[in-house]
Amino acid sequence: MTYFIPTFSSVLPTLLVVWLIIRRGSKARRVKLNSLFRFPTIIAVLAMVSLYGHAPRTLLAIAMYVAAVPAGAVLGWFSARHVELTLDDKTGTIMSQPTFWGTAMTAGAFVARSLADTAMKGVGAVLPGQHALTIAGATDAALLFVAARGLASAYHMWIRTRPLLEQHKATQLTAKESG
């Protein structure tokens, strides 16, 4: 049996995506409303690029796709509710700390998709046909899940930060009027 051995150039895109995800998710960061959707949009575009040319081949894969998007959106919405936001009263800067599990879930989906793709390539594919299609559908659905989670989370953060900024502006106006 011949096995497909991945080359560095075949795993480089996945390594770059995982590096970007871990780099962004490892530290507290300033919440900027004008760029709040940038990273989730990049993840969504990378997910779509990964899925380009990989149409779902079974009804189970289609069902996983259909279930993954709303499930990811719901999880993103509710996980953003539990992110701690801190407002610096002097500067008006809002800081947030990404969760370990959100970062791990996003990186894991890309790694799983890459591993499944590697396992299905080559002359002597490691996985039997039906299992390969099921695993490919599940990992593709995971990419859609993390993309939807990220976009819904960003939208909820946008909703949550607006009152904080309005409060800061009102405090600044009150301080100017009284001072």
VMD Tcl script that builds the backbone (N, CA, C; Angstrom):
set m [mol new atoms 537]
animate dup $m
set s [atomselect $m all]
$s set {name element resname resid chain x y z} {
  {N N MET 1 A 0.847 -1.168 0.000}
  {CA C MET 1 A 0.000 0.000 0.000}
  {C C MET 1 A 0.900 1.241 0.000}
  {N N THR 2 A 0.568 2.201 -0.844}
  {CA C THR 2 A 1.323 3.436 -0.938}
  {C C THR 2 A 0.601 4.519 -0.147}
  {N N TYR 3 A 1.349 5.231 0.657}
  {CA C TYR 3 A 0.762 6.290 1.472}
  {C C TYR 3 A 1.139 7.647 0.910}
  {N N PHE 4 A 0.228 8.589 1.057}
  {CA C PHE 4 A 0.498 9.963 0.656}
  {C C PHE 4 A 1.233 10.643 1.803}
  {N N ILE 5 A 2.432 11.104 1.524}
  {CA C ILE 5 A 3.212 11.822 2.529}
  {C C ILE 5 A 3.153 13.296 2.169}
  {N N PRO 6 A 2.571 14.099 3.052}
  {CA C PRO 6 A 2.428 15.512 2.714}
  {C C PRO 6 A 3.779 16.216 2.648}
  {N N THR 7 A 3.884 17.133 1.721}
  {CA C THR 7 A 5.090 17.943 1.609}
  {C C THR 7 A 4.897 19.220 2.409}
  {N N PHE 8 A 5.994 19.910 2.640}
  {CA C PHE 8 A 5.906 21.152 3.397}
  {C C PHE 8 A 4.986 22.150 2.708}
  {N N SER 9 A 5.043 22.208 1.395}
  {CA C SER 9 A 4.198 23.170 0.672}
  {C C SER 9 A 2.714 22.817 0.764}
  {N N SER 10 A 2.396 21.532 0.996}
  {CA C SER 10 A 0.985 21.175 1.116}
  {C C SER 10 A 0.423 21.482 2.509}
  {N N VAL 11 A 1.281 21.552 3.522}
  {CA C VAL 11 A 0.798 21.870 4.874}
  {C C VAL 11 A 1.048 23.328 5.249}
  {N N LEU 12 A 1.795 24.053 4.430}
  {CA C LEU 12 A 2.097 25.450 4.729}
  {C C LEU 12 A 0.852 26.323 4.895}
  {N N PRO 13 A -0.147 26.237 4.008}
  {CA C PRO 13 A -1.338 27.074 4.213}
  {C C PRO 13 A -2.011 26.810 5.569}
  {N N THR 14 A -2.123 25.548 5.962}
  {CA C THR 14 A -2.737 25.225 7.250}
  {C C THR 14 A -1.897 25.762 8.397}
  {N N LEU 15 A -0.582 25.620 8.298}
  {CA C LEU 15 A 0.299 26.148 9.346}
  {C C LEU 15 A 0.169 27.662 9.481}
  {N N LEU 16 A 0.066 28.355 8.362}
  {CA C LEU 16 A -0.088 29.810 8.400}
  {C C LEU 16 A -1.422 30.216 9.033}
  {N N VAL 17 A -2.481 29.508 8.687}
  {CA C VAL 17 A -3.801 29.804 9.269}
  {C C VAL 17 A -3.779 29.556 10.769}
  {N N VAL 18 A -3.228 28.431 11.204}
  {CA C VAL 18 A -3.173 28.110 12.633}
  {C C VAL 18 A -2.302 29.126 13.367}
  {N N TRP 19 A -1.195 29.529 12.779}
  {CA C TRP 19 A -0.342 30.546 13.400}
  {C C TRP 19 A -1.111 31.857 13.580}
  {N N LEU 20 A -1.845 32.276 12.557}
  {CA C LEU 20 A -2.635 33.502 12.633}
  {C C LEU 20 A -3.692 33.406 13.726}
  {N N ILE 21 A -4.363 32.275 13.811}
  {CA C ILE 21 A -5.418 32.088 14.808}
  {C C ILE 21 A -4.841 32.124 16.221}
  {N N ILE 22 A -3.756 31.397 16.440}
  {CA C ILE 22 A -3.153 31.346 17.778}
  {C C ILE 22 A -2.568 32.709 18.156}
  {N N ARG 23 A -1.946 33.378 17.226}
  {CA C ARG 23 A -1.370 34.698 17.504}
  {C C ARG 23 A -2.445 35.686 17.932}
  {N N ARG 24 A -3.577 35.668 17.235}
  {CA C ARG 24 A -4.667 36.596 17.567}
  {C C ARG 24 A -5.386 36.214 18.849}
  {N N GLY 25 A -5.448 34.914 19.161}
  {CA C GLY 25 A -6.217 34.463 20.306}
  {C C GLY 25 A -5.437 34.330 21.597}
  {N N SER 26 A -4.151 34.666 21.584}
  {CA C SER 26 A -3.331 34.412 22.773}
  {C C SER 26 A -3.182 35.614 23.696}
  {N N LYS 27 A -3.720 36.747 23.331}
  {CA C LYS 27 A -3.526 37.918 24.181}
  {C C LYS 27 A -4.781 38.791 24.216}
  {N N ALA 28 A -4.866 39.568 25.291}
  {CA C ALA 28 A -5.959 40.540 25.384}
  {C C ALA 28 A -5.752 41.572 24.281}
  {N N ARG 29 A -6.840 42.045 23.754}
  {CA C ARG 29 A -6.701 43.014 22.678}
  {C C ARG 29 A -7.739 44.115 22.797}
  {N N ARG 30 A -7.398 45.198 22.211}
  {CA C ARG 30 A -8.268 46.361 22.203}
  {C C ARG 30 A -9.405 46.115 21.213}
  {N N VAL 31 A -10.612 46.416 21.630}
  {CA C VAL 31 A -11.769 46.250 20.754}
  {C C VAL 31 A -11.942 47.549 19.974}
  {N N LYS 32 A -11.818 47.436 18.662}
  {CA C LYS 32 A -12.004 48.594 17.787}
  {C C LYS 32 A -13.227 48.315 16.919}
  {N N LEU 33 A -14.215 49.173 17.032}
  {CA C LEU 33 A -15.455 48.936 16.301}
  {C C LEU 33 A -15.260 48.923 14.794}
  {N N ASN 34 A -14.334 49.737 14.297}
  {CA C ASN 34 A -14.160 49.793 12.846}
  {C C ASN 34 A -13.462 48.560 12.276}
  {N N SER 35 A -12.838 47.733 13.130}
  {CA C SER 35 A -12.183 46.526 12.621}
  {C C SER 35 A -12.647 45.266 13.358}
  {N N LEU 36 A -13.778 45.341 14.012}
  {CA C LEU 36 A -14.286 44.217 14.798}
  {C C LEU 36 A -14.576 42.990 13.928}
  {N N PHE 37 A -14.992 43.199 12.704}
  {CA C PHE 37 A -15.369 42.094 11.828}
  {C C PHE 37 A -14.217 41.611 10.954}
  {N N ARG 38 A -13.047 42.233 11.048}
  {CA C ARG 38 A -11.938 41.892 10.160}
  {C C ARG 38 A -11.501 40.435 10.315}
  {N N PHE 39 A -11.151 40.012 11.534}
  {CA C PHE 39 A -10.650 38.650 11.743}
  {C C PHE 39 A -11.726 37.589 11.437}
  {N N PRO 40 A -12.969 37.756 11.932}
  {CA C PRO 40 A -13.988 36.756 11.570}
  {C C PRO 40 A -14.236 36.672 10.061}
  {N N THR 41 A -14.127 37.796 9.373}
  {CA C THR 41 A -14.305 37.776 7.923}
  {C C THR 41 A -13.150 37.040 7.259}
  {N N ILE 42 A -11.921 37.249 7.749}
  {CA C ILE 42 A -10.767 36.525 7.212}
  {C C ILE 42 A -10.957 35.027 7.412}
  {N N ILE 43 A -11.408 34.615 8.611}
  {CA C ILE 43 A -11.643 33.192 8.885}
  {C C ILE 43 A -12.734 32.651 7.962}
  {N N ALA 44 A -13.803 33.416 7.764}
  {CA C ALA 44 A -14.885 32.968 6.882}
  {C C ALA 44 A -14.386 32.822 5.446}
  {N N VAL 45 A -13.585 33.772 4.980}
  {CA C VAL 45 A -13.043 33.693 3.617}
  {C C VAL 45 A -12.088 32.499 3.491}
  {N N LEU 46 A -11.226 32.300 4.494}
  {CA C LEU 46 A -10.322 31.143 4.461}
  {C C LEU 46 A -11.112 29.827 4.472}
  {N N ALA 47 A -12.197 29.787 5.232}
  {CA C ALA 47 A -13.045 28.585 5.243}
  {C C ALA 47 A -13.654 28.353 3.859}
  {N N MET 48 A -14.142 29.420 3.235}
  {CA C MET 48 A -14.741 29.285 1.907}
  {C C MET 48 A -13.695 28.868 0.874}
  {N N VAL 49 A -12.483 29.407 0.976}
  {CA C VAL 49 A -11.414 29.017 0.054}
  {C C VAL 49 A -11.072 27.544 0.244}
  {N N SER 50 A -11.050 27.094 1.505}
  {CA C SER 50 A -10.776 25.679 1.788}
  {C C SER 50 A -11.858 24.777 1.209}
  {N N LEU 51 A -13.092 25.263 1.188}
  {CA C LEU 51 A -14.215 24.457 0.704}
  {C C LEU 51 A -14.425 24.574 -0.807}
  {N N TYR 52 A -13.773 25.533 -1.432}
  {CA C TYR 52 A -13.957 25.738 -2.869}
  {C C TYR 52 A -13.597 24.463 -3.631}
  {N N GLY 53 A -14.513 23.995 -4.437}
  {CA C GLY 53 A -14.279 22.788 -5.225}
  {C C GLY 53 A -14.561 21.502 -4.475}
  {N N HIS 54 A -15.042 21.589 -3.237}
  {CA C HIS 54 A -15.367 20.405 -2.437}
  {C C HIS 54 A -16.857 20.403 -2.123}
  {N N ALA 55 A -17.662 20.237 -3.145}
  {CA C ALA 55 A -19.110 20.217 -2.938}
  {C C ALA 55 A -19.487 19.013 -2.076}
  {N N PRO 56 A -20.482 19.166 -1.208}
  {CA C PRO 56 A -20.903 18.016 -0.400}
  {C C PRO 56 A -21.431 16.909 -1.314}
  {N N ARG 57 A -20.996 15.657 -1.034}
  {CA C ARG 57 A -21.347 14.553 -1.918}
  {C C ARG 57 A -22.436 13.649 -1.367}
  {N N THR 58 A -22.810 13.851 -0.117}
  {CA C THR 58 A -23.844 13.003 0.470}
  {C C THR 58 A -24.885 13.876 1.154}
  {N N LEU 59 A -26.048 13.278 1.390}
  {CA C LEU 59 A -27.079 14.002 2.129}
  {C C LEU 59 A -26.644 14.284 3.556}
  {N N LEU 60 A -25.866 13.383 4.145}
  {CA C LEU 60 A -25.358 13.597 5.497}
  {C C LEU 60 A -24.457 14.827 5.535}
  {N N ALA 61 A -23.617 15.000 4.527}
  {CA C ALA 61 A -22.736 16.174 4.481}
  {C C ALA 61 A -23.554 17.455 4.358}
  {N N ILE 62 A -24.591 17.428 3.519}
  {CA C ILE 62 A -25.459 18.603 3.372}
  {C C ILE 62 A -26.151 18.902 4.700}
  {N N ALA 63 A -26.613 17.876 5.387}
  {CA C ALA 63 A -27.266 18.075 6.691}
  {C C ALA 63 A -26.281 18.658 7.705}
  {N N MET 64 A -25.033 18.204 7.669}
  {CA C MET 64 A -24.026 18.752 8.582}
  {C C MET 64 A -23.762 20.219 8.260}
  {N N TYR 65 A -23.708 20.571 6.978}
  {CA C TYR 65 A -23.507 21.974 6.588}
  {C C TYR 65 A -24.657 22.827 7.111}
  {N N VAL 66 A -25.881 22.330 6.882}
  {CA C VAL 66 A -27.069 23.086 7.282}
  {C C VAL 66 A -27.132 23.248 8.802}
  {N N ALA 67 A -26.717 22.252 9.545}
  {CA C ALA 67 A -26.745 22.333 11.007}
  {C C ALA 67 A -25.579 23.149 11.554}
  {N N ALA 68 A -24.444 23.139 10.874}
  {CA C ALA 68 A -23.232 23.789 11.392}
  {C C ALA 68 A -23.351 25.305 11.446}
  {N N VAL 69 A -23.946 25.911 10.450}
  {CA C VAL 69 A -23.996 27.371 10.406}
  {C C VAL 69 A -24.850 27.947 11.543}
  {N N PRO 70 A -26.097 27.511 11.723}
  {CA C PRO 70 A -26.850 28.080 12.847}
  {C C PRO 70 A -26.287 27.677 14.216}
  {N N ALA 71 A -25.748 26.471 14.316}
  {CA C ALA 71 A -25.158 26.057 15.597}
  {C C ALA 71 A -23.945 26.926 15.926}
  {N N GLY 72 A -23.123 27.210 14.944}
  {CA C GLY 72 A -21.968 28.084 15.155}
  {C C GLY 72 A -22.395 29.501 15.507}
  {N N ALA 73 A -23.428 29.990 14.832}
  {CA C ALA 73 A -23.917 31.339 15.121}
  {C C ALA 73 A -24.464 31.435 16.546}
  {N N VAL 74 A -25.211 30.431 16.972}
  {CA C VAL 74 A -25.755 30.437 18.336}
  {C C VAL 74 A -24.626 30.381 19.361}
  {N N LEU 75 A -23.661 29.501 19.145}
  {CA C LEU 75 A -22.543 29.409 20.081}
  {C C LEU 75 A -21.742 30.711 20.103}
  {N N GLY 76 A -21.518 31.313 18.959}
  {CA C GLY 76 A -20.794 32.579 18.894}
  {C C GLY 76 A -21.520 33.692 19.629}
  {N N TRP 77 A -22.826 33.742 19.456}
  {CA C TRP 77 A -23.638 34.766 20.111}
  {C C TRP 77 A -23.555 34.628 21.633}
  {N N PHE 78 A -23.760 33.401 22.105}
  {CA C PHE 78 A -23.775 33.207 23.558}
  {C C PHE 78 A -22.383 33.230 24.174}
  {N N SER 79 A -21.365 32.831 23.442}
  {CA C SER 79 A -20.015 32.915 24.003}
  {C C SER 79 A -19.556 34.363 24.096}
  {N N ALA 80 A -20.004 35.216 23.188}
  {CA C ALA 80 A -19.655 36.641 23.260}
  {C C ALA 80 A -20.310 37.308 24.464}
  {N N ARG 81 A -21.401 36.750 24.917}
  {CA C ARG 81 A -22.052 37.299 26.118}
  {C C ARG 81 A -21.182 37.117 27.344}
  {N N HIS 82 A -20.296 36.131 27.322}
  {CA C HIS 82 A -19.475 35.815 28.498}
  {C C HIS 82 A -18.043 36.330 28.396}
  {N N VAL 83 A -17.739 37.057 27.331}
  {CA C VAL 83 A -16.412 37.665 27.209}
  {C C VAL 83 A -16.408 38.905 28.097}
  {N N GLU 84 A -15.350 39.016 28.883}
  {CA C GLU 84 A -15.255 40.162 29.775}
  {C C GLU 84 A -14.734 41.365 29.004}
  {N N LEU 85 A -15.495 42.439 29.062}
  {CA C LEU 85 A -15.095 43.689 28.439}
  {C C LEU 85 A -14.754 44.677 29.546}
  {N N THR 86 A -13.636 45.359 29.389}
  {CA C THR 86 A -13.255 46.381 30.359}
  {C C THR 86 A -13.096 47.705 29.628}
  {N N LEU 87 A -13.598 48.761 30.263}
  {CA C LEU 87 A -13.548 50.096 29.686}
  {C C LEU 87 A -12.619 50.953 30.523}
  {N N ASP 88 A -11.625 51.547 29.880}
  {CA C ASP 88 A -10.745 52.505 30.548}
  {C C ASP 88 A -11.456 53.849 30.509}
  {N N ASP 89 A -11.822 54.360 31.687}
  {CA C ASP 89 A -12.597 55.599 31.761}
  {C C ASP 89 A -11.855 56.806 31.192}
  {N N LYS 90 A -10.549 56.816 31.290}
  {CA C LYS 90 A -9.782 57.979 30.829}
  {C C LYS 90 A -9.632 58.009 29.315}
  {N N THR 91 A -9.342 56.857 28.717}
  {CA C THR 91 A -9.078 56.828 27.276}
  {C C THR 91 A -10.274 56.350 26.452}
  {N N GLY 92 A -11.220 55.676 27.080}
  {CA C GLY 92 A -12.356 55.126 26.348}
  {C C GLY 92 A -12.023 53.847 25.605}
  {N N THR 93 A -10.891 53.238 25.933}
  {CA C THR 93 A -10.465 52.004 25.276}
  {C C THR 93 A -11.181 50.813 25.904}
  {N N ILE 94 A -11.722 49.965 25.054}
  {CA C ILE 94 A -12.371 48.734 25.499}
  {C C ILE 94 A -11.429 47.582 25.195}
  {N N MET 95 A -11.175 46.751 26.205}
  {CA C MET 95 A -10.306 45.587 26.051}
  {C C MET 95 A -11.130 44.319 26.223}
  {N N SER 96 A -10.755 43.269 25.488}
  {CA C SER 96 A -11.398 41.960 25.639}
  {C C SER 96 A -10.324 40.888 25.624}
  {N N GLN 97 A -10.614 39.785 26.282}
  {CA C GLN 97 A -9.699 38.650 26.323}
  {C C GLN 97 A -10.356 37.477 25.599}
  {N N PRO 98 A -9.790 37.032 24.466}
  {CA C PRO 98 A -10.355 35.868 23.783}
  {C C PRO 98 A -10.263 34.627 24.670}
  {N N THR 99 A -11.200 33.709 24.498}
  {CA C THR 99 A -11.191 32.493 25.298}
  {C C THR 99 A -10.281 31.455 24.668}
  {N N PHE 100 A -9.677 30.641 25.509}
  {CA C PHE 100 A -8.816 29.552 25.034}
  {C C PHE 100 A -9.611 28.591 24.157}
  {N N TRP 101 A -10.830 28.252 24.588}
  {CA C TRP 101 A -11.618 27.252 23.861}
  {C C TRP 101 A -12.040 27.743 22.484}
  {N N GLY 102 A -12.340 29.023 22.364}
  {CA C GLY 102 A -12.686 29.560 21.051}
  {C C GLY 102 A -11.505 29.512 20.096}
  {N N THR 103 A -10.327 29.868 20.606}
  {CA C THR 103 A -9.117 29.814 19.783}
  {C C THR 103 A -8.790 28.377 19.389}
  {N N ALA 104 A -8.877 27.465 20.354}
  {CA C ALA 104 A -8.574 26.055 20.084}
  {C C ALA 104 A -9.575 25.458 19.094}
  {N N MET 105 A -10.849 25.826 19.214}
  {CA C MET 105 A -11.876 25.298 18.317}
  {C C MET 105 A -11.633 25.764 16.885}
  {N N THR 106 A -11.283 27.030 16.713}
  {CA C THR 106 A -11.052 27.566 15.380}
  {C C THR 106 A -9.821 26.933 14.743}
  {N N ALA 107 A -8.714 26.872 15.483}
  {CA C ALA 107 A -7.497 26.253 14.951}
  {C C ALA 107 A -7.723 24.763 14.687}
  {N N GLY 108 A -8.416 24.092 15.588}
  {CA C GLY 108 A -8.679 22.659 15.442}
  {C C GLY 108 A -9.488 22.318 14.209}
  {N N ALA 109 A -10.438 23.164 13.850}
  {CA C ALA 109 A -11.252 22.901 12.656}
  {C C ALA 109 A -10.391 22.930 11.398}
  {N N PHE 110 A -9.458 23.876 11.320}
  {CA C PHE 110 A -8.587 23.945 10.150}
  {C C PHE 110 A -7.606 22.775 10.117}
  {N N VAL 111 A -7.083 22.397 11.272}
  {CA C VAL 111 A -6.163 21.252 11.332}
  {C C VAL 111 A -6.896 19.965 10.958}
  {N N ALA 112 A -8.107 19.770 11.497}
  {CA C ALA 112 A -8.889 18.561 11.189}
  {C C ALA 112 A -9.194 18.475 9.695}
  {N N ARG 113 A -9.545 19.606 9.094}
  {CA C ARG 113 A -9.837 19.617 7.657}
  {C C ARG 113 A -8.596 19.244 6.859}
  {N N SER 114 A -7.457 19.771 7.256}
  {CA C SER 114 A -6.205 19.462 6.565}
  {C C SER 114 A -5.831 17.988 6.730}
  {N N LEU 115 A -5.987 17.445 7.946}
  {CA C LEU 115 A -5.669 16.032 8.186}
  {C C LEU 115 A -6.597 15.112 7.398}
  {N N ALA 116 A -7.880 15.451 7.357}
  {CA C ALA 116 A -8.830 14.634 6.602}
  {C C ALA 116 A -8.504 14.676 5.114}
  {N N ASP 117 A -8.150 15.843 4.628}
  {CA C ASP 117 A -7.785 15.982 3.220}
  {C C ASP 117 A -6.546 15.148 2.909}
  {N N THR 118 A -5.557 15.172 3.812}
  {CA C THR 118 A -4.329 14.392 3.630}
  {C C THR 118 A -4.626 12.897 3.660}
  {N N ALA 119 A -5.494 12.467 4.560}
  {CA C ALA 119 A -5.810 11.047 4.693}
  {C C ALA 119 A -6.553 10.500 3.472}
  {N N MET 120 A -7.221 11.372 2.728}
  {CA C MET 120 A -7.993 10.912 1.580}
  {C C MET 120 A -7.228 10.993 0.268}
  {N N LYS 121 A -6.036 11.589 0.270}
  {CA C LYS 121 A -5.272 11.727 -0.969}
  {C C LYS 121 A -4.375 10.520 -1.187}
  {N N GLY 122 A -3.851 10.422 -2.366}
  {CA C GLY 122 A -2.863 9.390 -2.650}
  {C C GLY 122 A -3.469 8.144 -3.242}
  {N N VAL 123 A -2.597 7.251 -3.656}
  {CA C VAL 123 A -3.017 6.012 -4.299}
  {C C VAL 123 A -3.694 5.089 -3.305}
  {N N GLY 124 A -3.084 4.846 -2.189}
  {CA C GLY 124 A -3.670 3.971 -1.173}
  {C C GLY 124 A -4.245 4.805 -0.055}
  {N N ALA 125 A -5.374 5.446 -0.304}
  {CA C ALA 125 A -5.975 6.330 0.694}
  {C C ALA 125 A -6.174 5.576 1.999}
  {N N VAL 126 A -5.926 6.238 3.100}
  {CA C VAL 126 A -5.994 5.624 4.423}
  {C C VAL 126 A -7.432 5.285 4.811}
  {N N LEU 127 A -8.375 6.081 4.368}
  {CA C LEU 127 A -9.773 5.895 4.770}
  {C C LEU 127 A -10.585 5.233 3.665}
  {N N PRO 128 A -11.477 4.307 4.014}
  {CA C PRO 128 A -12.396 3.752 3.016}
  {C C PRO 128 A -13.319 4.848 2.486}
  {N N GLY 129 A -13.838 4.663 1.287}
  {CA C GLY 129 A -14.620 5.679 0.601}
  {C C GLY 129 A -15.737 6.323 1.401}
  {N N GLN 130 A -16.644 5.525 1.976}
  {CA C GLN 130 A -17.786 6.087 2.681}
  {C C GLN 130 A -17.346 6.852 3.929}
  {N N HIS 131 A -16.378 6.306 4.665}
  {CA C HIS 131 A -15.891 7.001 5.861}
  {C C HIS 131 A -15.184 8.296 5.481}
  {N N ALA 132 A -14.476 8.264 4.368}
  {CA C ALA 132 A -13.770 9.463 3.921}
  {C C ALA 132 A -14.761 10.584 3.623}
  {N N LEU 133 A -15.872 10.244 2.951}
  {CA C LEU 133 A -16.872 11.259 2.637}
  {C C LEU 133 A -17.525 11.809 3.903}
  {N N THR 134 A -17.782 10.963 4.879}
  {CA C THR 134 A -18.394 11.406 6.127}
  {C C THR 134 A -17.440 12.313 6.907}
  {N N ILE 135 A -16.182 11.919 6.991}
  {CA C ILE 135 A -15.205 12.730 7.714}
  {C C ILE 135 A -14.966 14.046 6.983}
  {N N ALA 136 A -14.901 14.011 5.668}
  {CA C ALA 136 A -14.730 15.249 4.905}
  {C C ALA 136 A -15.918 16.180 5.131}
  {N N GLY 137 A -17.124 15.634 5.115}
  {CA C GLY 137 A -18.318 16.448 5.366}
  {C C GLY 137 A -18.301 17.050 6.764}
  {N N ALA 138 A -17.864 16.260 7.755}
  {CA C ALA 138 A -17.816 16.753 9.135}
  {C C ALA 138 A -16.772 17.853 9.289}
  {N N THR 139 A -15.603 17.681 8.687}
  {CA C THR 139 A -14.574 18.716 8.827}
  {C C THR 139 A -14.932 19.970 8.029}
  {N N ASP 140 A -15.587 19.793 6.884}
  {CA C ASP 140 A -16.066 20.961 6.139}
  {C C ASP 140 A -17.125 21.703 6.951}
  {N N ALA 141 A -18.012 20.953 7.574}
  {CA C ALA 141 A -19.039 21.571 8.419}
  {C C ALA 141 A -18.405 22.285 9.614}
  {N N ALA 142 A -17.308 21.742 10.130}
  {CA C ALA 142 A -16.608 22.398 11.242}
  {C C ALA 142 A -16.056 23.755 10.810}
  {N N LEU 143 A -15.567 23.845 9.579}
  {CA C LEU 143 A -15.099 25.135 9.080}
  {C C LEU 143 A -16.241 26.138 9.000}
  {N N LEU 144 A -17.389 25.690 8.512}
  {CA C LEU 144 A -18.555 26.574 8.460}
  {C C LEU 144 A -18.999 26.963 9.867}
  {N N PHE 145 A -18.917 26.017 10.794}
  {CA C PHE 145 A -19.284 26.257 12.190}
  {C C PHE 145 A -18.427 27.367 12.791}
  {N N VAL 146 A -17.094 27.275 12.652}
  {CA C VAL 146 A -16.226 28.286 13.271}
  {C C VAL 146 A -16.353 29.638 12.558}
  {N N ALA 147 A -16.623 29.623 11.269}
  {CA C ALA 147 A -16.834 30.888 10.559}
  {C C ALA 147 A -18.106 31.577 11.066}
  {N N ALA 148 A -19.183 30.817 11.188}
  {CA C ALA 148 A -20.439 31.385 11.699}
  {C C ALA 148 A -20.290 31.824 13.148}
  {N N ARG 149 A -19.548 31.048 13.946}
  {CA C ARG 149 A -19.320 31.410 15.345}
  {C C ARG 149 A -18.583 32.738 15.443}
  {N N GLY 150 A -17.563 32.900 14.639}
  {CA C GLY 150 A -16.780 34.133 14.671}
  {C C GLY 150 A -17.579 35.353 14.242}
  {N N LEU 151 A -18.351 35.216 13.177}
  {CA C LEU 151 A -19.144 36.346 12.697}
  {C C LEU 151 A -20.240 36.725 13.687}
  {N N ALA 152 A -20.926 35.733 14.262}
  {CA C ALA 152 A -21.981 36.022 15.244}
  {C C ALA 152 A -21.389 36.627 16.511}
  {N N SER 153 A -20.240 36.139 16.918}
  {CA C SER 153 A -19.570 36.684 18.100}
  {C C SER 153 A -19.177 38.139 17.875}
  {N N ALA 154 A -18.639 38.448 16.703}
  {CA C ALA 154 A -18.256 39.829 16.397}
  {C C ALA 154 A -19.476 40.737 16.389}
  {N N TYR 155 A -20.573 40.260 15.828}
  {CA C TYR 155 A -21.794 41.062 15.804}
  {C C TYR 155 A -22.296 41.336 17.223}
  {N N HIS 156 A -22.264 40.318 18.078}
  {CA C HIS 156 A -22.718 40.513 19.453}
  {C C HIS 156 A -21.772 41.443 20.215}
  {N N MET 157 A -20.472 41.338 19.965}
  {CA C MET 157 A -19.514 42.258 20.602}
  {C C MET 157 A -19.777 43.691 20.148}
  {N N TRP 158 A -20.110 43.858 18.885}
  {CA C TRP 158 A -20.424 45.188 18.364}
  {C C TRP 158 A -21.629 45.761 19.097}
  {N N ILE 159 A -22.641 44.927 19.309}
  {CA C ILE 159 A -23.832 45.365 20.047}
  {C C ILE 159 A -23.467 45.717 21.495}
  {N N ARG 160 A -22.625 44.913 22.130}
  {CA C ARG 160 A -22.267 45.136 23.541}
  {C C ARG 160 A -21.359 46.344 23.747}
  {N N THR 161 A -20.503 46.661 22.789}
  {CA C THR 161 A -19.570 47.771 22.977}
  {C C THR 161 A -20.209 49.136 22.737}
  {N N ARG 162 A -21.247 49.207 21.986}
  {CA C ARG 162 A -21.882 50.500 21.680}
  {C C ARG 162 A -22.352 51.222 22.937}
  {N N PRO 163 A -23.064 50.558 23.867}
  {CA C PRO 163 A -23.471 51.274 25.086}
  {C C PRO 163 A -22.278 51.722 25.941}
  {N N LEU 164 A -21.210 50.928 25.964}
  {CA C LEU 164 A -20.024 51.320 26.730}
  {C C LEU 164 A -19.414 52.601 26.162}
  {N N LEU 165 A -19.337 52.687 24.850}
  {CA C LEU 165 A -18.785 53.892 24.230}
  {C C LEU 165 A -19.710 55.097 24.417}
  {N N GLU 166 A -20.998 54.870 24.350}
  {CA C GLU 166 A -21.958 55.951 24.597}
  {C C GLU 166 A -21.840 56.449 26.037}
  {N N GLN 167 A -21.674 55.527 26.970}
  {CA C GLN 167 A -21.498 55.881 28.374}
  {C C GLN 167 A -20.217 56.702 28.545}
  {N N HIS 168 A -19.151 56.293 27.886}
  {CA C HIS 168 A -17.886 57.027 27.976}
  {C C HIS 168 A -18.034 58.436 27.406}
  {N N LYS 169 A -18.707 58.564 26.275}
  {CA C LYS 169 A -18.911 59.880 25.672}
  {C C LYS 169 A -19.736 60.781 26.584}
  {N N ALA 170 A -20.783 60.209 27.191}
  {CA C ALA 170 A -21.618 60.992 28.100}
  {C C ALA 170 A -20.808 61.431 29.325}
  {N N THR 171 A -19.965 60.560 29.841}
  {CA C THR 171 A -19.127 60.905 30.980}
  {C C THR 171 A -18.145 62.013 30.620}
  {N N GLN 172 A -17.583 61.947 29.439}
  {CA C GLN 172 A -16.647 62.976 28.980}
  {C C GLN 172 A -17.336 64.324 28.803}
  {N N LEU 173 A -18.559 64.322 28.262}
  {CA C LEU 173 A -19.299 65.556 28.101}
  {C C LEU 173 A -19.673 66.165 29.454}
  {N N THR 174 A -20.077 65.321 30.393}
  {CA C THR 174 A -20.420 65.785 31.737}
  {C C THR 174 A -19.193 66.364 32.429}
  {N N ALA 175 A -18.044 65.735 32.252}
  {CA C ALA 175 A -16.807 66.214 32.869}
  {C C ALA 175 A -16.389 67.560 32.269}
  {N N LYS 176 A -16.576 67.745 30.963}
  {CA C LYS 176 A -16.222 69.012 30.308}
  {C C LYS 176 A -17.139 70.132 30.763}
  {N N GLU 177 A -18.442 69.821 30.894}
  {CA C GLU 177 A -19.413 70.845 31.295}
  {C C GLU 177 A -19.203 71.281 32.747}
  {N N SER 178 A -18.866 70.332 33.615}
  {CA C SER 178 A -18.682 70.670 35.030}
  {C C SER 178 A -17.294 71.234 35.304}
  {N N GLY 179 A -16.330 70.978 34.419}
  {CA C GLY 179 A -14.937 71.398 34.649}
  {C C GLY 179 A -14.602 72.638 33.990}
}
mol reanalyze $m
mol bondsrecalc $m
mol representation Tube
mol addrep $m
